[in-house]
Amino acid sequence: MIIAGFIFMGIGALFIVMANIGVLVFPDVYTRLQASSTCSTTAVFSILIGCMFFAGWGPITGKILVIGIFFFITNPISAHIIARFAWNKEMIPWRHTYHRKSAGSDDD
Amino acid sequence: MDLALELMVYFLVAGSSVSAIRIVIGPSIVDRLIGFSMVSAQVLALLAVLSVQAGRAIYLDVALVYDIFGFIGLLAITRYFSTRRENL
């Protein structure tokens, strides 16, 4: 049980590092939103499962399970709301500006 | 086990302060909302870890209410700014 808790805590720490790097480095709203949403959901859910393994069987496990179910429903919904808000505000998605300099190509 | 929980507390505080940089330097409102969502998720995990570390089940009510208020706050902010006619 303790070993499984360590494994899930390690997975959560790894995904939090990846989410922070993605949110800081990525060039656009939509790519930042993708990094934030997926990595944050996975990381927080892994940390909650690790907390359940550490706490053992008791009232803490049930409350963490309720929090995990609520978070697992609401975080993709909030990401969808942010993406729809950005799309309705007509924010332009990021493209490679590499092809735009060549005159003949019309693929972007 | 205690060492892992202690390290995870420091790690989550560092991660939430790193993703608060996106709130400060975000060029538009959507970037600030993304930073707000990240900070909210990491503080939720921090509250759960602190509750397990203290061994008290009643601290988790704070985490649940914090998560609900973060979601409702995000809904309110998007609904407020979707009715305004201005450049972001």
N, CA and C atoms of all chains as a GROMACS GRO file, in nm:
protein
  588
    1MET      N    1   0.084  -0.121   0.000
    1MET     CA    2   0.000   0.000   0.000
    1MET      C    3   0.086   0.125   0.000
    2ILE      N    4   0.191   0.125   0.084
    2ILE     CA    5   0.278   0.243   0.092
    2ILE      C    6   0.356   0.259  -0.039
    3ILE      N    7   0.395   0.145  -0.097
    3ILE     CA    8   0.470   0.151  -0.224
    3ILE      C    9   0.382   0.211  -0.334
    4ALA      N   10   0.255   0.170  -0.337
    4ALA     CA   11   0.162   0.225  -0.437
    4ALA      C   12   0.142   0.374  -0.415
    5GLY      N   13   0.136   0.416  -0.290
    5GLY     CA   14   0.125   0.560  -0.260
    5GLY      C   15   0.245   0.638  -0.311
    6PHE      N   16   0.366   0.582  -0.289
    6PHE     CA   17   0.485   0.649  -0.342
    6PHE      C   18   0.481   0.659  -0.493
    7ILE      N   19   0.437   0.550  -0.560
    7ILE     CA   20   0.433   0.551  -0.707
    7ILE      C   21   0.335   0.657  -0.757
    8PHE      N   22   0.217   0.665  -0.695
    8PHE     CA   23   0.120   0.765  -0.743
    8PHE      C   24   0.164   0.907  -0.712
    9MET      N   25   0.231   0.928  -0.597
    9MET     CA   26   0.285   1.062  -0.568
    9MET      C   27   0.392   1.101  -0.669
   10GLY      N   28   0.476   1.005  -0.711
   10GLY     CA   29   0.577   1.034  -0.811
   10GLY      C   30   0.516   1.070  -0.946
   11ILE      N   31   0.410   0.997  -0.983
   11ILE     CA   32   0.341   1.029  -1.110
   11ILE      C   33   0.282   1.169  -1.104
   12GLY      N   34   0.223   1.205  -0.989
   12GLY     CA   35   0.164   1.338  -0.975
   12GLY      C   36   0.268   1.448  -0.982
   13ALA      N   37   0.384   1.426  -0.919
   13ALA     CA   38   0.490   1.528  -0.923
   13ALA      C   39   0.541   1.546  -1.065
   14LEU      N   40   0.559   1.435  -1.137
   14LEU     CA   41   0.606   1.442  -1.276
   14LEU      C   42   0.509   1.520  -1.364
   15PHE      N   43   0.378   1.490  -1.348
   15PHE     CA   44   0.280   1.559  -1.433
   15PHE      C   45   0.266   1.706  -1.394
   16ILE      N   46   0.290   1.741  -1.267
   16ILE     CA   47   0.283   1.883  -1.230
   16ILE      C   48   0.400   1.959  -1.292
   17VAL      N   49   0.519   1.897  -1.294
   17VAL     CA   50   0.633   1.962  -1.359
   17VAL      C   51   0.604   1.984  -1.508
   18MET      N   52   0.545   1.881  -1.574
   18MET     CA   53   0.516   1.894  -1.717
   18MET      C   54   0.410   2.000  -1.743
   19ALA      N   55   0.309   2.010  -1.656
   19ALA     CA   56   0.204   2.111  -1.676
   19ALA      C   57   0.259   2.251  -1.658
   20ASN      N   58   0.347   2.271  -1.557
   20ASN     CA   59   0.401   2.405  -1.537
   20ASN      C   60   0.492   2.447  -1.651
   21ILE      N   61   0.573   2.353  -1.700
   21ILE     CA   62   0.660   2.385  -1.814
   21ILE      C   63   0.576   2.419  -1.937
   22GLY      N   64   0.468   2.341  -1.959
   22GLY     CA   65   0.383   2.367  -2.074
   22GLY      C   66   0.313   2.500  -2.067
   23VAL      N   67   0.262   2.535  -1.949
   23VAL     CA   68   0.192   2.663  -1.935
   23VAL      C   69   0.289   2.779  -1.951
   24LEU      N   70   0.413   2.763  -1.908
   24LEU     CA   71   0.507   2.874  -1.922
   24LEU      C   72   0.563   2.887  -2.063
   25VAL      N   73   0.579   2.776  -2.135
   25VAL     CA   74   0.659   2.779  -2.258
   25VAL      C   75   0.573   2.790  -2.383
   26PHE      N   76   0.454   2.729  -2.384
   26PHE     CA   77   0.378   2.718  -2.508
   26PHE      C   78   0.334   2.855  -2.560
   27PRO      N   79   0.319   2.869  -2.694
   27PRO     CA   80   0.306   3.002  -2.751
   27PRO      C   81   0.164   3.058  -2.759
   28ASP      N   82   0.062   2.976  -2.735
   28ASP     CA   83  -0.073   3.020  -2.769
   28ASP      C   84  -0.168   2.988  -2.655
   29VAL      N   85  -0.288   3.044  -2.664
   29VAL     CA   86  -0.389   3.018  -2.562
   29VAL      C   87  -0.433   2.872  -2.564
   30TYR      N   88  -0.456   2.818  -2.684
   30TYR     CA   89  -0.514   2.683  -2.694
   30TYR      C   90  -0.413   2.575  -2.654
   31THR      N   91  -0.288   2.593  -2.693
   31THR     CA   92  -0.186   2.495  -2.654
   31THR      C   93  -0.161   2.500  -2.504
   32ARG      N   94  -0.160   2.622  -2.448
   32ARG     CA   95  -0.146   2.635  -2.303
   32ARG      C   96  -0.263   2.571  -2.231
   33LEU      N   97  -0.381   2.585  -2.289
   33LEU     CA   98  -0.501   2.527  -2.227
   33LEU      C   99  -0.495   2.375  -2.230
   34GLN      N  100  -0.445   2.320  -2.341
   34GLN     CA  101  -0.431   2.176  -2.350
   34GLN      C  102  -0.333   2.122  -2.247
   35ALA      N  103  -0.216   2.186  -2.235
   35ALA     CA  104  -0.118   2.142  -2.136
   35ALA      C  105  -0.174   2.153  -1.995
   36SER      N  106  -0.238   2.266  -1.966
   36SER     CA  107  -0.292   2.290  -1.833
   36SER      C  108  -0.399   2.188  -1.796
   37SER      N  109  -0.495   2.166  -1.886
   37SER     CA  110  -0.609   2.082  -1.854
   37SER      C  111  -0.570   1.936  -1.834
   38THR      N  112  -0.502   1.878  -1.932
   38THR     CA  113  -0.474   1.734  -1.924
   38THR      C  114  -0.377   1.703  -1.812
   39CYS      N  115  -0.268   1.780  -1.806
   39CYS     CA  116  -0.168   1.747  -1.706
   39CYS      C  117  -0.218   1.777  -1.565
   40SER      N  118  -0.297   1.884  -1.550
   40SER     CA  119  -0.345   1.918  -1.416
   40SER      C  120  -0.445   1.815  -1.366
   41THR      N  121  -0.535   1.769  -1.455
   41THR     CA  122  -0.631   1.666  -1.414
   41THR      C  123  -0.560   1.538  -1.372
   42THR      N  124  -0.465   1.494  -1.455
   42THR     CA  125  -0.394   1.370  -1.424
   42THR      C  126  -0.314   1.381  -1.296
   43ALA      N  127  -0.246   1.497  -1.278
   43ALA     CA  128  -0.160   1.513  -1.161
   43ALA      C  129  -0.240   1.517  -1.032
   44VAL      N  130  -0.347   1.596  -1.031
   44VAL     CA  131  -0.424   1.608  -0.907
   44VAL      C  132  -0.495   1.478  -0.874
   45PHE      N  133  -0.542   1.406  -0.977
   45PHE     CA  134  -0.609   1.278  -0.951
   45PHE      C  135  -0.508   1.175  -0.899
   46SER      N  136  -0.385   1.177  -0.953
   46SER     CA  137  -0.283   1.086  -0.902
   46SER      C  138  -0.246   1.117  -0.759
   47ILE      N  139  -0.237   1.247  -0.726
   47ILE     CA  140  -0.202   1.284  -0.589
   47ILE      C  141  -0.314   1.245  -0.492
   48LEU      N  142  -0.439   1.259  -0.537
   48LEU     CA  143  -0.550   1.218  -0.450
   48LEU      C  144  -0.550   1.066  -0.429
   49ILE      N  145  -0.519   0.988  -0.533
   49ILE     CA  146  -0.513   0.843  -0.516
   49ILE      C  147  -0.397   0.805  -0.423
   50GLY      N  148  -0.285   0.878  -0.436
   50GLY     CA  149  -0.173   0.854  -0.344
   50GLY      C  150  -0.208   0.886  -0.201
   51CYS      N  151  -0.284   0.995  -0.181
   51CYS     CA  152  -0.331   1.030  -0.046
   51CYS      C  153  -0.424   0.922   0.008
   52MET      N  154  -0.508   0.863  -0.080
   52MET     CA  155  -0.595   0.754  -0.036
   52MET      C  156  -0.513   0.633   0.008
   53PHE      N  157  -0.407   0.601  -0.068
   53PHE     CA  158  -0.323   0.487  -0.028
   53PHE      C  159  -0.251   0.516   0.103
   54PHE      N  160  -0.208   0.641   0.124
   54PHE     CA  161  -0.137   0.673   0.249
   54PHE      C  162  -0.230   0.673   0.368
   55ALA      N  163  -0.355   0.718   0.348
   55ALA     CA  164  -0.443   0.737   0.463
   55ALA      C  165  -0.503   0.607   0.512
   56GLY      N  166  -0.510   0.505   0.425
   56GLY     CA  167  -0.571   0.381   0.469
   56GLY      C  168  -0.723   0.388   0.461
   57TRP      N  169  -0.788   0.289   0.523
   57TRP     CA  170  -0.933   0.280   0.513
   57TRP      C  171  -0.995   0.360   0.626
   58GLY      N  172  -1.077   0.461   0.590
   58GLY     CA  173  -1.136   0.543   0.696
   58GLY      C  174  -1.218   0.655   0.637
   59PRO      N  175  -1.252   0.754   0.717
   59PRO     CA  176  -1.332   0.864   0.665
   59PRO      C  177  -1.255   0.955   0.569
   60ILE      N  178  -1.122   0.959   0.583
   60ILE     CA  179  -1.042   1.043   0.492
   60ILE      C  180  -1.051   0.990   0.349
   61THR      N  181  -1.053   0.858   0.335
   61THR     CA  182  -1.058   0.797   0.201
   61THR      C  183  -1.189   0.829   0.130
   62GLY      N  184  -1.300   0.824   0.205
   62GLY     CA  185  -1.430   0.856   0.144
   62GLY      C  186  -1.440   1.000   0.101
   63LYS      N  187  -1.390   1.091   0.186
   63LYS     CA  188  -1.397   1.233   0.149
   63LYS      C  189  -1.308   1.264   0.031
   64ILE      N  190  -1.189   1.202   0.028
   64ILE     CA  191  -1.100   1.224  -0.087
   64ILE      C  192  -1.162   1.167  -0.214
   65LEU      N  193  -1.237   1.056  -0.200
   65LEU     CA  194  -1.303   0.998  -0.318
   65LEU      C  195  -1.410   1.093  -0.371
   66VAL      N  196  -1.487   1.156  -0.281
   66VAL     CA  197  -1.588   1.252  -0.325
   66VAL      C  198  -1.524   1.371  -0.393
   67ILE      N  199  -1.415   1.422  -0.334
   67ILE     CA  200  -1.345   1.536  -0.394
   67ILE      C  201  -1.287   1.499  -0.530
   68GLY      N  202  -1.235   1.377  -0.542
   68GLY     CA  203  -1.179   1.333  -0.668
   68GLY      C  204  -1.283   1.320  -0.778
   69ILE      N  205  -1.401   1.268  -0.742
   69ILE     CA  206  -1.508   1.257  -0.842
   69ILE      C  207  -1.554   1.396  -0.887
   70PHE      N  208  -1.569   1.488  -0.791
   70PHE     CA  209  -1.611   1.624  -0.827
   70PHE      C  210  -1.507   1.692  -0.914
   71PHE      N  211  -1.378   1.677  -0.879
   71PHE     CA  212  -1.273   1.740  -0.957
   71PHE      C  213  -1.263   1.677  -1.096
   72PHE      N  214  -1.284   1.546  -1.102
   72PHE     CA  215  -1.274   1.477  -1.230
   72PHE      C  216  -1.390   1.513  -1.323
   73ILE      N  217  -1.501   1.559  -1.267
   73ILE     CA  218  -1.610   1.609  -1.353
   73ILE      C  219  -1.585   1.754  -1.390
   74THR      N  220  -1.549   1.839  -1.293
   74THR     CA  221  -1.552   1.983  -1.318
   74THR      C  222  -1.430   2.037  -1.390
   75ASN      N  223  -1.314   1.973  -1.381
   75ASN     CA  224  -1.197   2.033  -1.444
   75ASN      C  225  -1.200   2.025  -1.597
   76PRO      N  226  -1.242   1.914  -1.661
   76PRO     CA  227  -1.260   1.918  -1.807
   76PRO      C  228  -1.371   2.013  -1.851
   77ILE      N  229  -1.475   2.027  -1.766
   77ILE     CA  230  -1.582   2.121  -1.801
   77ILE      C  231  -1.529   2.264  -1.799
   78SER      N  232  -1.445   2.296  -1.699
   78SER     CA  233  -1.391   2.432  -1.693
   78SER      C  234  -1.294   2.457  -1.809
   79ALA      N  235  -1.219   2.355  -1.849
   79ALA     CA  236  -1.131   2.371  -1.965
   79ALA      C  237  -1.213   2.394  -2.092
   80HIS      N  238  -1.324   2.323  -2.105
   80HIS     CA  239  -1.413   2.343  -2.220
   80HIS      C  240  -1.474   2.483  -2.219
   81ILE      N  241  -1.507   2.532  -2.100
   81ILE     CA  242  -1.565   2.667  -2.089
   81ILE      C  243  -1.462   2.772  -2.129
   82ILE      N  244  -1.337   2.754  -2.085
   82ILE     CA  245  -1.233   2.851  -2.121
   82ILE      C  246  -1.207   2.847  -2.271
   83ALA      N  247  -1.205   2.727  -2.330
   83ALA     CA  248  -1.178   2.716  -2.473
   83ALA      C  249  -1.291   2.778  -2.555
   84ARG      N  250  -1.416   2.755  -2.512
   84ARG     CA  251  -1.529   2.813  -2.585
   84ARG      C  252  -1.531   2.965  -2.571
   85PHE      N  253  -1.491   3.016  -2.452
   85PHE     CA  254  -1.481   3.160  -2.431
   85PHE      C  255  -1.376   3.222  -2.522
   86ALA      N  256  -1.260   3.155  -2.534
   86ALA     CA  257  -1.155   3.207  -2.621
   86ALA      C  258  -1.198   3.200  -2.767
   87TRP      N  259  -1.272   3.094  -2.804
   87TRP     CA  260  -1.316   3.080  -2.944
   87TRP      C  261  -1.423   3.181  -2.977
   88ASN      N  262  -1.512   3.211  -2.882
   88ASN     CA  263  -1.614   3.314  -2.906
   88ASN      C  264  -1.555   3.453  -2.908
   89LYS      N  265  -1.445   3.475  -2.840
   89LYS     CA  266  -1.377   3.604  -2.844
   89LYS      C  267  -1.291   3.619  -2.968
   90GLU      N  268  -1.293   3.517  -3.057
   90GLU     CA  269  -1.222   3.519  -3.184
   90GLU      C  270  -1.073   3.538  -3.165
   91MET      N  271  -1.016   3.464  -3.074
   91MET     CA  272  -0.870   3.466  -3.060
   91MET      C  273  -0.812   3.372  -3.166
   92ILE      N  274  -0.707   3.418  -3.232
   92ILE     CA  275  -0.653   3.347  -3.347
   92ILE      C  276  -0.562   3.235  -3.298
   93PRO      N  277  -0.580   3.112  -3.348
   93PRO     CA  278  -0.489   3.004  -3.311
   93PRO      C  279  -0.350   3.026  -3.369
   94TRP      N  280  -0.252   2.970  -3.301
   94TRP     CA  281  -0.113   2.988  -3.340
   94TRP      C  282  -0.081   2.899  -3.459
   95ARG      N  283  -0.005   2.954  -3.554
   95ARG     CA  284   0.041   2.876  -3.669
   95ARG      C  285   0.191   2.894  -3.684
   96HIS      N  286   0.248   2.804  -3.761
   96HIS     CA  287   0.388   2.823  -3.799
   96HIS      C  288   0.397   2.942  -3.893
   97THR      N  289   0.486   3.034  -3.864
   97THR     CA  290   0.508   3.145  -3.956
   97THR      C  291   0.619   3.112  -4.055
   98TYR      N  292   0.658   2.986  -4.058
   98TYR     CA  293   0.770   2.948  -4.143
   98TYR      C  294   0.727   2.943  -4.290
   99HIS      N  295   0.604   2.890  -4.317
   99HIS     CA  296   0.560   2.875  -4.455
   99HIS      C  297   0.511   3.006  -4.516
  100ARG      N  298   0.487   3.104  -4.429
  100ARG     CA  299   0.422   3.224  -4.479
  100ARG      C  300   0.516   3.311  -4.562
  101LYS      N  301   0.646   3.292  -4.546
  101LYS     CA  302   0.740   3.375  -4.620
  101LYS      C  303   0.752   3.329  -4.766
  102SER      N  304   0.734   3.198  -4.792
  102SER     CA  305   0.742   3.151  -4.929
  102SER      C  306   0.615   3.194  -5.003
  103ALA      N  307   0.634   3.250  -5.123
  103ALA     CA  308   0.522   3.317  -5.190
  103ALA      C  309   0.425   3.218  -5.252
  104GLY      N  310   0.473   3.105  -5.306
  104GLY     CA  311   0.386   3.018  -5.382
  104GLY      C  312   0.298   2.926  -5.300
  105SER      N  313   0.334   2.899  -5.177
  105SER     CA  314   0.259   2.800  -5.100
  105SER      C  315   0.134   2.864  -5.038
  106ASP      N  316   0.022   2.798  -5.058
  106ASP     CA  317  -0.102   2.850  -5.001
  106ASP      C  318  -0.162   2.748  -4.904
  107ASP      N  319  -0.076   2.680  -4.830
  107ASP     CA  320  -0.127   2.573  -4.744
  107ASP      C  321  -0.150   2.619  -4.601
  108ASP      N  322  -0.146   2.749  -4.576
  108ASP     CA  323  -0.179   2.788  -4.438
  108ASP      C  324  -0.276   2.903  -4.432
  109MET      N  325   0.683   0.771   0.443
  109MET     CA  326   0.549   0.824   0.416
  109MET      C  327   0.539   0.970   0.458
  110ASP      N  328   0.589   1.001   0.579
  110ASP     CA  329   0.589   1.141   0.623
  110ASP      C  330   0.680   1.227   0.536
  111LEU      N  331   0.794   1.168   0.497
  111LEU     CA  332   0.887   1.242   0.411
  111LEU      C  333   0.824   1.271   0.275
  112ALA      N  334   0.750   1.173   0.221
  112ALA     CA  335   0.687   1.193   0.090
  112ALA      C  336   0.580   1.302   0.098
  113LEU      N  337   0.504   1.303   0.207
  113LEU     CA  338   0.399   1.406   0.220
  113LEU      C  339   0.462   1.544   0.237
  114GLU      N  340   0.572   1.551   0.315
  114GLU     CA  341   0.640   1.680   0.336
  114GLU      C  342   0.696   1.733   0.204
  115LEU      N  343   0.762   1.643   0.128
  115LEU     CA  344   0.817   1.684  -0.002
  115LEU      C  345   0.706   1.728  -0.097
  116MET      N  346   0.591   1.660  -0.090
  116MET     CA  347   0.481   1.695  -0.181
  116MET      C  348   0.421   1.831  -0.146
  117VAL      N  349   0.420   1.866  -0.014
  117VAL     CA  350   0.374   1.999   0.026
  117VAL      C  351   0.463   2.108  -0.034
  118TYR      N  352   0.595   2.092  -0.018
  118TYR     CA  353   0.686   2.192  -0.074
  118TYR      C  354   0.674   2.198  -0.226
  119PHE      N  355   0.658   2.082  -0.287
  119PHE     CA  356   0.652   2.073  -0.433
  119PHE      C  357   0.527   2.142  -0.487
  120LEU      N  358   0.414   2.124  -0.415
  120LEU     CA  359   0.290   2.188  -0.462
  120LEU      C  360   0.293   2.338  -0.441
  121VAL      N  361   0.355   2.384  -0.333
  121VAL     CA  362   0.368   2.529  -0.313
  121VAL      C  363   0.455   2.590  -0.423
  122ALA      N  364   0.566   2.522  -0.456
  122ALA     CA  365   0.653   2.572  -0.562
  122ALA      C  366   0.581   2.572  -0.697
  123GLY      N  367   0.504   2.465  -0.725
  123GLY     CA  368   0.434   2.458  -0.853
  123GLY      C  369   0.326   2.564  -0.865
  124SER      N  370   0.254   2.589  -0.756
  124SER     CA  371   0.148   2.690  -0.766
  124SER      C  372   0.206   2.829  -0.778
  125SER      N  373   0.323   2.854  -0.716
  125SER     CA  374   0.383   2.986  -0.733
  125SER      C  375   0.446   3.002  -0.871
  126VAL      N  376   0.488   2.891  -0.934
  126VAL     CA  377   0.538   2.901  -1.072
  126VAL      C  378   0.422   2.929  -1.167
  127SER      N  379   0.308   2.863  -1.147
  127SER     CA  380   0.197   2.887  -1.239
  127SER      C  381   0.124   3.018  -1.206
  128ALA      N  382   0.158   3.084  -1.095
  128ALA     CA  383   0.106   3.218  -1.073
  128ALA      C  384   0.180   3.321  -1.157
  129ILE      N  385   0.296   3.282  -1.213
  129ILE     CA  386   0.367   3.373  -1.304
  129ILE      C  387   0.281   3.398  -1.428
  130ARG      N  388   0.207   3.293  -1.473
  130ARG     CA  389   0.122   3.307  -1.592
  130ARG      C  390   0.008   3.404  -1.565
  131ILE      N  391  -0.037   3.413  -1.438
  131ILE     CA  392  -0.141   3.512  -1.406
  131ILE      C  393  -0.085   3.653  -1.419
  132VAL      N  394   0.042   3.671  -1.381
  132VAL     CA  395   0.100   3.806  -1.383
  132VAL      C  396   0.132   3.848  -1.526
  133ILE      N  397   0.198   3.760  -1.604
  133ILE     CA  398   0.247   3.803  -1.735
  133ILE      C  399   0.153   3.766  -1.848
  134GLY      N  400   0.032   3.715  -1.816
  134GLY     CA  401  -0.055   3.672  -1.924
  134GLY      C  402  -0.098   3.786  -2.013
  135PRO      N  403  -0.088   3.771  -2.146
  135PRO     CA  404  -0.124   3.884  -2.233
  135PRO      C  405  -0.274   3.908  -2.239
  136SER      N  406  -0.356   3.805  -2.219
  136SER     CA  407  -0.500   3.823  -2.230
  136SER      C  408  -0.569   3.763  -2.108
  137ILE      N  409  -0.701   3.776  -2.106
  137ILE     CA  410  -0.777   3.728  -1.992
  137ILE      C  411  -0.776   3.576  -1.988
  138VAL      N  412  -0.772   3.512  -2.104
  138VAL     CA  413  -0.780   3.366  -2.110
  138VAL      C  414  -0.656   3.303  -2.047
  139ASP      N  415  -0.539   3.367  -2.068
  139ASP     CA  416  -0.418   3.318  -2.004
  139ASP      C  417  -0.427   3.328  -1.853
  140ARG      N  418  -0.486   3.437  -1.807
  140ARG     CA  419  -0.501   3.452  -1.662
  140ARG      C  420  -0.600   3.350  -1.606
  141LEU      N  421  -0.702   3.317  -1.687
  141LEU     CA  422  -0.795   3.213  -1.642
  141LEU      C  423  -0.727   3.076  -1.636
  142ILE      N  424  -0.638   3.049  -1.733
  142ILE     CA  425  -0.565   2.922  -1.731
  142ILE      C  426  -0.476   2.914  -1.607
  143GLY      N  427  -0.408   3.027  -1.576
  143GLY     CA  428  -0.325   3.030  -1.455
  143GLY      C  429  -0.407   3.013  -1.328
  144PHE      N  430  -0.525   3.073  -1.328
  144PHE     CA  431  -0.614   3.060  -1.212
  144PHE      C  432  -0.661   2.916  -1.194
  145SER      N  433  -0.690   2.849  -1.304
  145SER     CA  434  -0.734   2.709  -1.297
  145SER      C  435  -0.621   2.620  -1.245
  146MET      N  436  -0.498   2.646  -1.293
  146MET     CA  437  -0.383   2.568  -1.246
  146MET      C  438  -0.360   2.587  -1.098
  147VAL      N  439  -0.363   2.714  -1.052
  147VAL     CA  440  -0.338   2.742  -0.910
  147VAL      C  441  -0.448   2.679  -0.824
  148SER      N  442  -0.572   2.683  -0.873
  148SER     CA  443  -0.683   2.625  -0.798
  148SER      C  444  -0.666   2.474  -0.783
  149ALA      N  445  -0.627   2.406  -0.891
  149ALA     CA  446  -0.609   2.261  -0.885
  149ALA      C  447  -0.495   2.224  -0.792
  150GLN      N  448  -0.386   2.300  -0.798
  150GLN     CA  449  -0.271   2.263  -0.714
  150GLN      C  450  -0.297   2.293  -0.567
  151VAL      N  451  -0.373   2.399  -0.538
  151VAL     CA  452  -0.405   2.427  -0.398
  151VAL      C  453  -0.503   2.323  -0.345
  152LEU      N  454  -0.590   2.269  -0.432
  152LEU     CA  455  -0.678   2.159  -0.391
  152LEU      C  456  -0.596   2.037  -0.351
  153ALA      N  457  -0.497   2.001  -0.434
  153ALA     CA  458  -0.411   1.888  -0.399
  153ALA      C  459  -0.331   1.916  -0.272
  154LEU      N  460  -0.290   2.042  -0.254
  154LEU     CA  461  -0.214   2.080  -0.134
  154LEU      C  462  -0.299   2.063  -0.008
  155LEU      N  463  -0.426   2.102  -0.018
  155LEU     CA  464  -0.514   2.089   0.099
  155LEU      C  465  -0.539   1.942   0.132
  156ALA      N  466  -0.552   1.857   0.028
  156ALA     CA  467  -0.572   1.715   0.054
  156ALA      C  468  -0.448   1.654   0.119
  157VAL      N  469  -0.330   1.692   0.070
  157VAL     CA  470  -0.206   1.639   0.129
  157VAL      C  471  -0.189   1.686   0.273
  158LEU      N  472  -0.224   1.812   0.301
  158LEU     CA  473  -0.213   1.862   0.439
  158LEU      C  474  -0.311   1.790   0.531
  159SER      N  475  -0.428   1.756   0.480
  159SER     CA  476  -0.526   1.684   0.561
  159SER      C  477  -0.477   1.544   0.595
  160VAL      N  478  -0.417   1.476   0.496
  160VAL     CA  479  -0.364   1.342   0.523
  160VAL      C  480  -0.246   1.351   0.619
  161GLN      N  481  -0.166   1.457   0.606
  161GLN     CA  482  -0.050   1.472   0.693
  161GLN      C  483  -0.091   1.498   0.838
  162ALA      N  484  -0.197   1.576   0.856
  162ALA     CA  485  -0.242   1.602   0.992
  162ALA      C  486  -0.328   1.489   1.047
  163GLY      N  487  -0.382   1.404   0.957
  163GLY     CA  488  -0.465   1.295   1.004
  163GLY      C  489  -0.604   1.334   1.044
  164ARG      N  490  -0.652   1.447   0.997
  164ARG     CA  491  -0.785   1.494   1.033
  164ARG      C  492  -0.874   1.494   0.909
  165ALA      N  493  -0.991   1.432   0.919
  165ALA     CA  494  -1.079   1.423   0.803
  165ALA      C  495  -1.158   1.550   0.782
  166ILE      N  496  -1.164   1.637   0.883
  166ILE     CA  497  -1.251   1.753   0.872
  166ILE      C  498  -1.187   1.863   0.789
  167TYR      N  499  -1.054   1.854   0.766
  167TYR     CA  500  -0.990   1.955   0.680
  167TYR      C  501  -1.030   1.938   0.535
  168LEU      N  502  -1.081   1.820   0.498
  168LEU     CA  503  -1.114   1.796   0.358
  168LEU      C  504  -1.240   1.869   0.315
  169ASP      N  505  -1.323   1.910   0.411
  169ASP     CA  506  -1.439   1.993   0.377
  169ASP      C  507  -1.394   2.126   0.318
  170VAL      N  508  -1.285   2.180   0.374
  170VAL     CA  509  -1.229   2.305   0.322
  170VAL      C  510  -1.186   2.286   0.176
  171ALA      N  511  -1.126   2.170   0.147
  171ALA     CA  512  -1.080   2.144   0.010
  171ALA      C  513  -1.197   2.134  -0.087
  172LEU      N  514  -1.305   2.067  -0.043
  172LEU     CA  515  -1.422   2.052  -0.131
  172LEU      C  516  -1.489   2.187  -0.159
  173VAL      N  517  -1.503   2.269  -0.053
  173VAL     CA  518  -1.565   2.400  -0.072
  173VAL      C  519  -1.476   2.491  -0.157
  174TYR      N  520  -1.343   2.478  -0.142
  174TYR     CA  521  -1.250   2.556  -0.223
  174TYR      C  522  -1.263   2.519  -0.371
  175ASP      N  523  -1.279   2.389  -0.398
  175ASP     CA  524  -1.292   2.344  -0.537
  175ASP      C  525  -1.423   2.395  -0.599
  176ILE      N  526  -1.532   2.386  -0.521
  176ILE     CA  527  -1.662   2.433  -0.572
  176ILE      C  528  -1.657   2.583  -0.599
  177PHE      N  529  -1.597   2.659  -0.507
  177PHE     CA  530  -1.592   2.805  -0.528
  177PHE      C  531  -1.499   2.843  -0.642
  178GLY      N  532  -1.393   2.765  -0.664
  178GLY     CA  533  -1.308   2.792  -0.779
  178GLY      C  534  -1.382   2.772  -0.910
  179PHE      N  535  -1.461   2.664  -0.919
  179PHE     CA  536  -1.537   2.637  -1.041
  179PHE      C  537  -1.644   2.743  -1.065
  180ILE      N  538  -1.714   2.783  -0.957
  180ILE     CA  539  -1.819   2.884  -0.973
  180ILE      C  540  -1.759   3.020  -1.006
  181GLY      N  541  -1.641   3.049  -0.949
  181GLY     CA  542  -1.575   3.175  -0.981
  181GLY      C  543  -1.532   3.181  -1.126
  182LEU      N  544  -1.483   3.068  -1.178
  182LEU     CA  545  -1.443   3.065  -1.320
  182LEU      C  546  -1.564   3.084  -1.411
  183LEU      N  547  -1.675   3.018  -1.375
  183LEU     CA  548  -1.799   3.037  -1.452
  183LEU      C  549  -1.843   3.183  -1.451
  184ALA      N  550  -1.836   3.247  -1.334
  184ALA     CA  551  -1.880   3.386  -1.323
  184ALA      C  552  -1.790   3.479  -1.403
  185ILE      N  553  -1.658   3.453  -1.399
  185ILE     CA  554  -1.567   3.541  -1.473
  185ILE      C  555  -1.589   3.529  -1.623
  186THR      N  556  -1.606   3.406  -1.673
  186THR     CA  557  -1.629   3.390  -1.817
  186THR      C  558  -1.763   3.449  -1.858
  187ARG      N  559  -1.867   3.432  -1.775
  187ARG     CA  560  -1.997   3.488  -1.810
  187ARG      C  561  -1.995   3.641  -1.806
  188TYR      N  562  -1.916   3.697  -1.714
  188TYR     CA  563  -1.907   3.843  -1.706
  188TYR      C  564  -1.835   3.900  -1.827
  189PHE      N  565  -1.723   3.839  -1.865
  189PHE     CA  566  -1.646   3.897  -1.975
  189PHE      C  567  -1.703   3.861  -2.111
  190SER      N  568  -1.796   3.764  -2.120
  190SER     CA  569  -1.852   3.732  -2.251
  190SER      C  570  -1.958   3.832  -2.293
  191THR      N  571  -2.004   3.918  -2.205
  191THR     CA  572  -2.103   4.018  -2.243
  191THR      C  573  -2.041   4.153  -2.269
  192ARG      N  574  -1.912   4.167  -2.253
  192ARG     CA  575  -1.848   4.297  -2.272
  192ARG      C  576  -1.789   4.305  -2.412
  193ARG      N  577  -1.806   4.417  -2.473
  193ARG     CA  578  -1.752   4.440  -2.608
  193ARG      C  579  -1.621   4.515  -2.596
  194GLU      N  580  -1.513   4.445  -2.584
  194GLU     CA  581  -1.384   4.511  -2.579
  194GLU      C  582  -1.278   4.414  -2.626
  195ASN      N  583  -1.166   4.467  -2.664
  195ASN     CA  584  -1.057   4.382  -2.704
  195ASN      C  585  -0.989   4.326  -2.580
  196LEU      N  586  -0.958   4.196  -2.587
  196LEU     CA  587  -0.895   4.134  -2.472
  196LEU      C  588  -0.747   4.173  -2.466
   0.00000   0.00000   0.00000
